[in-house]
Amino acid sequence: MKLAFSTLGVPGTPVSEVVRLAAGNGYQGVELRVHPEEPVHLGLSPAERAEVAGLFAAGGVRILALAGYVRVAAEGDDEPVLAELAELVALARDLGAPYVRVFPGGDGQDPLAADATAARRLGAAAPAAADLGVRILLETHDSHRAGADVARIVGTVGHPRIGAIWDVLHTWLAGEEPAASHAVLAPHLGYVQVKDVASADDLTPLALGAGVLPLAECLDGLDQDAWVCWEYEKRWHPGAAGLPELLGAGREHLLRLGAPKQ
């Protein structure tokens, strides 16, 4: 099992420090939040992109994915959504990231219409992503929390450059059993996002193993070379403990849970 963490847990932290935290705590990768308030955003110049890629290469850490905020099922015209998605894919290519994360964003819509919109847009974006060597991953989130919801869209697209991220919090909130989530997402899975919380009513991030999420069941059955990314949502919960102090113990916890069963 290969481990990464998301920069959502260290908001605003310079890239050089993110690389140091990953390498120093035994994480092979990082999921970079792409947002105007972060060091990595869509407006980076070619020189800045080269600098980011160079820092990660020098530190021996992989950029696992760019976590963007494109909502592929959102109401409205296709063109702005596809344009932002194309920018995100191009940035991933420039930084050497194999994946980009997108959200469904179909809340308040007829589910069938939201599915159709998302599938149409992802299908339109797939050929260019393939040309650039990037895979677009739809996360279990918001309007499509369950693995079955995301698998339905990705399966409709039917393109190898369109896949899924399993955010274990959202499938749990949807009431979907881990084995069921894994079964429907496995053919499309890019990587798994893990986290821990106290309850469905208190989503403040906790150290891994300190909450109620069924992490052992979620990791059971994953391929031994699967990527698992800790998404600690410090940005949305500023009063939560700092992630840097938790990284070492979090790594050990995940490795114990993911160890081959005897």
Salt bridges, closest charged atoms under 4 A:
GLU17 OE2 - ARG20 NH2 2.61
GLU37 OE2 - ARG33 NH1 2.71
GLU37 OE2 - ARG235 NE 2.52
GLU38 OE2 - ARG33 NH1 2.98
ASP78 OD2 - ARG120 NE 2.82
ASP78 OD1 - ARG121 NE 2.82
ASP94 OD2 - ARG49 NH1 2.80
ASP94 OD1 - ARG93 NE 2.62
ASP115 OD1 - HIS144 NE2 2.76
ASP115 OD2 - ARG152 NE 2.52
GLU139 OE1 - ARG101 NH1 2.91
ASP142 OD2 - HIS141 ND1 2.67
ASP149 OD1 - ARG152 NH1 3.29
ASP167 OD2 - LYS195 NZ 2.89
ASP220 OD1 - LYS261 NZ 3.90
GLU231 OE1 - LYS195 NZ 2.48
GLU233 OE2 - LYS195 NZ 3.34
GLU252 OE2 - ARG251 NH1 2.55
